[in-house]
């Protein structure tokens, strides 16, 4: 138990907590927070999408203009 608390309150633990907090705050705006209960398949899908958007929020900062190659249709 002491080792767990030491890890949580270490620099790495605080960085992980800040990472998750930023993801939650970026993804809880009105269109992002799922409105369906997770009892249905559509509701479960919405919540899974929300969890992925919280975990991978830095990918939302990526813009195609920042890449070296240009996409052509």
Buried (B, 14 or more C-beta within 10 A) or exposed (E): EEEEEEEEEEEEBEEEEEBEEEBBEBBEEEEEEBEEEEEEEEBBEBBEEBEEBBEEBEEEEEEEEEEEEEEEE
